[in-house]
Amino acid sequence: MGQLIYVNAQELKKPLSRHGCIFENYKGGSGYLTIRLGGRVSELPMHESRKELGKGLVRRIYKELGLK
């Protein structure tokens, strides 16, 4: 994960996709994007895609996916 910087949801998708993550969007607009990597799953809130995500949320997503 390296040095943690503030990113929004759209910006976070780029490094996750480089790690091989698959993103699933559900009809009905739940406001969350499901992220899958192997057998691991996490969720990315997409409520306000331009709003910066907190460091804790980014860490949790990486941890749930088994990424460093």
HELIX and SHEET records of a PDB file:
HELIX    1   1 ALA A    9  ARG A   18  1                                  10    
HELIX    2   2 LYS A   55  LEU A   65  1                                  11    
SHEET    1   A 3 ILE A  22  GLU A  24  0                                        
SHEET    2   A 3 TYR A  32  LEU A  37 -1                                        
SHEET    3   A 3 ARG A  40  PRO A  45 -1                                        
END                                                                             
